[in-house]
Amino acid sequence: MITQVTGSIRRVLDEEIRLQVGAFEYQVLVPEFIRRQLQARIGQDVSLYTSEYVEGNPMQGRMVPRLIGFLHEAELEFFELVCSVDKVGTRKAIKALVRPIREIADAVQRQDAKWLTTLPGIGPATADQMIATLRRKVTKFALMPGPEADGTGTPAVQGTADGKILEDAYQALLSVGHGPLEARHRLDKVLTAGRVFKSVEDILLEIYKQGG
C-alpha cells in the first residue's frame, strides 16, 4: 500500500492533481479543500499522505486503483472516519470535504446537522448519521489550530494529547457546566503551550491553574 508520495505538481484539475515522481506521473484524487491549496503550487514539490482504494464494478470486469492525497496525516485520519459513516463511502467523502476538517469536525461536535447539509452530497439523514457516528471521535480535529498555525493554509494537529484524552477532557468540561465553545476555547488555550498531557486530570489541572 502506498502511504506517502513526494513529487512535483504538474497539473491541478477539478478533482485531482498530477504528481511527477521520477519518471512516473501519478494521478492523485484530492478533496476540494486540498485542491484549493495546491492550485497555486504548480511546479513545486509536495508530499502527500495517501490512501488507496479500488473503484469500479467487479461484475463488469473493470477495477481501477485510485490514490487519494492529503497534506497532513490528521486530514487522512479524518477522511477515513467520514468514510466509516453508513452510506457515505469513499467518493461521497471526497466530494463532501470542501471545508477545512476543523470546521466539519466542529459542526459534528456541536451536532449542527443543518450546517453539515451544506456540504455536497450530505442530506439531512446523512448529516444525522455523521453526528451519531462521529460525535465522540472528532474532538482532536475540532481543536486543531487555525490555518495560520503552519503558514500553509492547513491546520496541523499539535499532538500534545491523545485523542481519547482530549475527548474525555472536553466531556468533563461540559459536565461541569461549560458550553461547547467555552470548553474548546479552554482546551485550545492549554494545548498551545506545547506541553504533553498524559491524562484528563493533567489537562483539567492546567486549565484551572490558568484561572479557569
Residue pairs with C-beta under 8 A, 6 or more apart in sequence:
1 52
2 50
2 52
2 67
3 49
3 50
4 47
4 48
4 49
4 50
5 19
5 21
5 26
5 28
5 47
5 48
5 50
5 67
5 69
6 21
6 45
6 46
6 47
6 48
7 19
7 20
7 21
7 22
7 26
7 45
7 46
8 19
8 20
8 43
8 44
8 45
8 46
9 17
9 18
9 19
9 20
9 38
9 41
9 42
9 43
9 44
9 45
9 46
10 17
10 18
10 19
10 20
10 25
10 42
11 17
11 18
11 42
12 18
12 35
12 38
12 39
12 42
14 35
15 29
15 30
15 35
15 94
16 27
16 28
16 29
16 30
17 28
17 30
17 35
17 38
17 69
18 25
18 26
18 27
18 28
19 25
19 26
19 28
19 46
19 48
19 69
26 67
27 66
27 67
28 48
28 50
28 67
28 68
28 69
29 66
29 67
29 68
29 69
29 94
30 38
30 48
30 68
30 69
30 70
30 94
31 70
31 79
31 94
31 95
31 96
31 97
31 98
32 95
32 97
32 98
33 97
33 98
33 99
33 100
33 101
34 69
34 70
34 71
34 75
34 97
34 154
37 71
37 152
37 153
37 154
38 46
46 71
47 71
48 69
48 70
48 71
49 69
49 70
49 71
49 72
49 73
49 75
49 76
50 67
50 68
50 69
50 70
50 76
51 67
51 68
51 76
51 79
51 80
52 65
52 66
52 67
52 68
53 65
53 66
53 68
53 90
54 63
54 64
54 65
54 66
55 63
55 64
55 65
55 66
55 90
55 91
56 62
56 63
56 64
57 63
68 79
68 90
68 94
70 76
70 79
71 152
71 154
72 154
72 155
72 156
72 157
73 157
74 101
74 140
74 141
74 144
74 155
74 156
74 157
75 101
75 154
78 101
78 104
78 105
78 138
78 141
79 93
79 94
79 97
79 101
81 134
81 137
81 138
82 88
82 93
82 96
82 97
82 104
82 130
82 134
83 89
83 90
83 93
84 133
85 126
85 129
85 130
85 133
85 134
86 129
86 133
87 126
87 129
88 96
88 126
88 129
88 130
92 121
95 120
95 121
96 119
96 120
96 121
96 122
97 104
97 119
98 119
98 120
99 119
100 147
100 154
100 155
101 141
101 144
101 155
102 141
102 142
102 143
102 144
102 146
102 155
104 116
104 119
104 141
105 134
105 138
105 139
105 141
105 142
105 144
106 142
106 184
107 115
107 116
108 116
108 130
108 131
108 134
108 135
108 138
108 142
109 135
109 138
109 139
109 142
109 180
110 180
111 131
111 135
113 124
113 127
113 128
113 131
114 127
116 122
116 126
116 127
116 130
116 131
117 123
117 124
117 127
122 130
136 167
136 171
137 163
137 167
139 163
139 166
139 167
139 170
140 157
140 161
140 163
140 166
140 167
141 157
142 184
143 166
143 184
143 187
143 188
143 191
144 155
144 156
144 157
144 158
145 155
145 156
145 158
145 188
145 192
146 155
147 153
147 154
147 155
149 155
149 156
150 156
158 191
158 192
158 194
160 191
160 193
160 194
160 195
160 196
160 197
161 169
161 191
161 196
161 197
161 198
161 203
165 197
165 198
165 199
165 200
165 203
166 187
166 203
168 200
169 187
169 200
169 203
169 204
170 183
170 184
170 187
172 200
172 204
173 182
173 183
173 186
173 187
173 204
173 207
174 180
174 183
178 186
186 207
186 212
187 203
187 207
189 207
189 210
190 197
190 203
190 206
190 207
190 210
195 206
197 203
197 206
